[in-house]
Amino acid sequence: MIAGGSIVPPGDKSITHRALVLGSLADGTSAIEGPLTSLDARSMAGALRALGAEIAPLRPGRRVVLRGRGLRGLTAPRGSLDCGNSGTAARFILGITAAYPFRTRITGDASLRRRPMRRVTTPLRLMGASFEEENGDGLPLVVHGGRLKPLEYQSPTASAQVKGALMFAGLAAGVSVAIREPVRSRDHTERMLRALGARVEADDLALRFTPPATIPAFDLRVPGDPSSAAFLVAAALLADSGELEIRGVGVNPTRIGFLKVLERMDAAITVSPTGEVLGEPVGTLLVRPSRLRAVRVTPEEVPSLIDEIPILAVLASRAEGTSVFRGVEELRVKESDRLGLLATNLRAVGAAAEATTDTLRVTGGDARPRGKVETARDHRLAMAFAVLNTVRGADIRLSERKSVAVSYPGFFDHLAQVLHS
């Protein structure tokens, strides 16, 4: 296959989620250009609408206008809030509703109901909220919110979702939040709040957030999602020849750990900064096919590339030597048991892979990948193995393709656009 052309990936999912939340809590009318319009983003918008926010429909190519309700203006929902497959939506809504004096029931699809929520509800209980658990550590959950108190919290998990949920709780309640993590996680919430005038003091592992009295309305053009771009990067690296330009991509240092790993794998990638939007740096990636070598990923790196482990594992299956990914146990509680399924599916298509509780080992080779892949309706597994299927002579059959709509509805069209025979 030959890589070529220039493409812009879909809007960043993490920034879209946060923009929808902040626009709903702002004073005045905000506008979002280029947001992600996937199922996850629509789940977040739907939950916020049920809380009284006015949000225009999320449609491809359309500007989204939000009329904010202010920090204390959200209202009790009439029924349960369905967050679909979105862990970010569920955890952020937990944080927001903890600050309001009404009852909120939060649920999601079968996959989301299995994902852990106590990592958010435990610190929210310390702030004064209470919860009814209907399914142990998962959803559905009933939130009984109200007056919260300031929080100082040592988080056992490095998670931008947890950190964001607690900051949004503090924002809506008007109380300070201090959080320390074991390793650094994504910092989108801090950057966006700081750009909107909030006081956020942070170093690599700790932050202190002092909420403002109000959030101003804003206009935002959402950068391209680096996690989505990673699949196009991988396709270009595995191509036989050519060059691919990926424009308008978010290059926040806490999101591009996968590019640092690929650099160690001898990938030919050039990053050119082009500007900044609402505290988020943006750039262009230029990617050329490369002969890759094995890599070792440490636990400290994982939070900055947790969503890219599936595509990095696929690339490792074509690299020279044995790659080792340590500290990846969080993959066990994503949309699927990604860790176990990665190893199983790599073996199913002829690669050598082994997963333990928290480690993945993948030995590369040149054999043509062929076999059936069980995606378990996990979008990132489906996209990763679809990329592997672009290798010359590959014959990989996915159990389904619809799951990619969770984060990248136009993925297969874009993959065909950047590669040709």
N, C-alpha and C positions, 0 to 999 in steps of 0.2 A: 504493500500500500504506500501511497505517496501523501505526505501531509502538505497542506497548503492553505493559503488564504488568510483572512483576518476576521476575527469573530469577537463578539461581546457576550460573556456568559450572563445568565439570569441574575437578577438582583440578589444581593446578599441576604440570606435567610435570617441570620442573627440580627442584622441591622434593621431589616424590615419588621421583625417582631418588636424590637425596642422602639422603633419609630411609631408603630401603631399604639403602643402603650403610652409613650410620652405625648403623642398627639391627642390621645383621649383624655389625658390629665392636664393638658395645657389650657391656658386662657386664650381663647380666640380660635381662628381657623388656620390649620396647617395644611401643607400640600406635600405629597410624596411623589417624586418622579421615579419611574423605573423600579418599583418595589417587586419583590418576588410575588407571584400570583399563584403559587402552588397550593396544594391541599393544606399543608401545615400553616401557611400564612392565612389562608381563609378561615381555618379553625380559630386562630388568634383573633382575627377581625370579628368573627361571629360571636365569640365569647364576650368581647368588649362591647359589641352592639347590645347584647343581652343585658349588660350592666348600664346601658343608657348612653353609650357613646354614639355619635353620628359619624359613620364611616361609609364613604361611597364604595360601590362594588369594586373588588380587586379583579381587574380584567387586563389581559396582556396589552401592552402598549398604551394604557390609559393612565392618566394622572389621577392619584387618589387624594381626595379632599376629606379632611377630618375636622369636625367642629368639636373642640375640646369642652369638657365639662368642669375643668378646674380640679384641683387636688382633692376637694371634698364633695364633688358633684355627682359621682356615680350612684346608681340606684339599685335596689334589690332586684335580682332577676325573678321572672315569673316561674321558671322551671330550672332543671339542671343545666349546667353549662357543659356542653360536649366539646372537648378539646381534640377529638379525632385521634390522630396518631402523634400529636405534637407534645413532646415532653417539655419543650420550652414554654408553650402556651399554658400547660397545666401548672407548672411551677411558678411562672410569673403571676398567673391569676390567683394562685394560693397566696402569694405575697400581697398582692393588691387588696384582695377581699378581706384579708386578716385585719386591715385597718378600718373597715367599715362596720357599723353596728347592726348588721343583719346576717341572716343565715344564707349560705351559698353551698349548693351541692355541685361538685365537680366530678366529671366522669370522662371517659374516652373509649376508644375501640379496644378490642381484646388485647392487642399488643401493648398499648399504653397502660391498660389496667394492671399489667404485670410489672411495670417499672417502679422503682423505689421512690417514695415520696417523703419518708421520715427525715431524709437529709434536709428537707425544707421545713417540715412541720415541727421538728425538734427545736430549732432555734426560734421559730415563730411562737411556740409555746412559751419560751423564755421571755418573749416580748409581751405576752399576755393573751394571745389568741388561744382558742380551744378548738378541738377537732373531734368528729365522730368517724371512726374508721369502720368501714363496711367490708374491707378486704385486706386486713392486715396492713402491710407496708405499702399497698398499692391503692389505686382508685377503685371505686368511688370513695370520695371523702366529703364530709360536710364541715364547712368552715363556720365557726361562730366568732366573728370579728368584733372589734370595738377599739377602745382606747389602748394604745400600745405604749410601752416604755422603751427607752433607749436600750441598745444591745451592744455588748462586747462579746465576740464569739470567736473561738478557735475552731475552725471547720476541719473535720477529719478528712474531707474530700476536697480536692481542687476542682471546682465546678463553677463555670460562669453562670449556669442556670441558677444554682443555689445563691451565689453572690448577688445576681441580678434580682432574684425574688426578694431577698432581704433588703436590698437598697430600695426597691419599689415599695416595700412595706413601710420603711422609714420615710420615704418621700410622701406617701399618702397620709401617714399618721403624723408627720411633722416632728419626728424624733431622729436623733443621730444613730448611726450604725457603724460599728468598727468590726472588721473581719480580718482574721489572719488565716491563710491557707498553707498547706504543707508544701506546695509548689505553685508557681504562678499559673493562673488560668486566663482565658480571654478577657480583655478589658474594654469591650464595646460599651458597656453600661457606664463605666467611669468616664470614658472619652465623651460620650454624647451628653451626659449630664453636665460635665465641665464646660463643654461648648455652649450649653444653654444657660450658663451662669451659676451653676451649683458649685459648692465648695467640696472638692474631693482631694484629700491628701493621700498619696499612695506611694509605696515602694514596691519592690518585686513581689513580696509576700503578704503585705498588709495594706489596709486602706481604712480611712475614716471619712465618713460621708456626713456632712451637715446639710440637711434639706433646706432648700429655699422656700420662701413664702408662696411663690408661684412659679410655674413653668411658662415661658413665653411661647407663643405660636412660632412655627418655623417652616421654612421651605427646604426640602432635602432631595437631592438626587442620589439614589442608593447605588453604591459601587457594585460591580459584579462580584459574585460569590466565589471566593478562592477555593472553597470545598468543591463547588461544581466545576470550576476551572481545572481542578486537579485531574479530573477524568479526561479532559481534552489534552492537558499536558501529557498525560500518560500515553494517550493514543498517538500523539506526535513523536514521543520518545521511542515507541515500538514500531513506528513506520520504517519503511526501507529507505526513504529519502524525503527531501523537501524541507519546508520551514513553515511554522505556524505562528501567527501573531494573535495574542489574546489581549484585547484592549479593555480599559476601564475597570480593572480588577482591584479589589481591596487588597492592600499589602500591609495591613496592620501586623506588626511584628509578632503579636500573640496568636495570629492565625496562619502564619506561613512557615510553621515549623517543618512542613513537608518539603518546602523548597530547600531548606537547609540540609535535610536528609538526602534529597535528590542530588544536591551538590556533592555530598560525600560519595554518592553512587556514580559520580562522573557524568551526570546528566548535563547536556548542553542547554542551559537556560539563562537568559539575560533578563534582569528586572530593571525597568526604567521608570522611576517615579514621575508622575505627571501632575500631582496636585493633592488637595486635601478637601474633604467635605465633612462638616460637623465633627471635626476632630479625627476623622478617619483618612489615613493616607491611601492614595490611589496610584496605580501604575499600569504599565504594559509589560507583558511577558513575551519573549521571543524564544521559541522552542525548536530544537533540531533533533532528529533521530540520533540515538546514542547507544553505545555498547556499555551496559551497566555492570557494576560490580557490587558484591554483597555489602551489607551495612549492618551496624548494630545500633539499635534505638534504645535509649535509656529511659527509666521511669520518669525522670525529670522532664524529658522532652514530650511525653505523651499528651499532656493537656493541650499543647499547642497544635497537635495533629491527630487527635483522637478520631475525627471523622475521616481522615485520610488513610488510616491503617489498612482498610480493605484494598484500596488501589495501590498503596505501597507494597502490600503483600503480593499482589498480582505482578507488579514490576519485579519484585524479588524473585519470582518464579522464572523470570527470563534473565536474571543477572548471573554473573559468574561467582560461584561460592555460596555459602550458607549465611543467610541473613537472620538476625535474632532481634525480636521485638519484646522487650521486657516491660513489666508493669502495665500490661494491657488488660487487666481483669475487668475494667469498666466495660469492655466490649461484651461481657457476659450479660449485661443488663441494658443493652440498647434495644432497638426495635425487634431484635432477635438475639440469640446467643451468637453474636457475630464471630467471636473468637473460635468457638467450636465449628461453626459452619464454614469459616474461611479454610480451616485445615481440611475438613471433610471434602469440600468442593474442589480445593486445589488437588487433592489426591484423586478425586473423581475424573479430573481432566488430565491426569498423568504427571502432575508435579509431586515433589517430595515435600511434605509439610507435616508438622506435629504441633499440637497445642497442649499446654498444661494449664494449671489454674490461672496463671498470670503471664505466660510467655508463649510466643509463637515463633517457630523456627521454619524457615522456608529455604530449600536448596534449589538453586536455579538450574536451568537446562535449556536445550535447544529443540527438544521434541515438540512436535505439533500438538497443541492442546486440543483434546477431543473428549467429549463426554457430556453428561447431563448435570446441570447445576441446580440445586434446590435453593431458591432465594429466600424462602420463608416469608415472602412478601416484604423483604427488607430492601429499600431503594438503593442503598449503597452497595450491597452485594450484587444486585442486578446490574448496576452500571459498571462495577469493577469487572465482572466477568464478561459483559458485553464488550468492554475495551480489549480484554484478552482475546476475544473472538476475532479481533481485527488482525491478529498475527497471521502471516501468510501460511495457508494450509490448515488453519484452525477450523474446528467444527464443534462448537459449544452450543448446547441447547439449554436455554433458560426455562425454568419451570413456569415463570410468568414474567411479564414486562410492565404491567400496569402500575406497580409500586413506585416506579420512578416519578410519578406525578406528585408524590409527597414533597419532593424538593426540586425537581428539574423536569417539568412537563415536556419541554422540547428537546430532551437529551438525544434521542435517537436521530432526530432530524439534524441536530448540530453535529453529531458524530459522523453522519453521512456527508455533511457539508464540508468538514475539514479533512476528510480522507477520500481518496479516489484511486482506482486501479491504474 
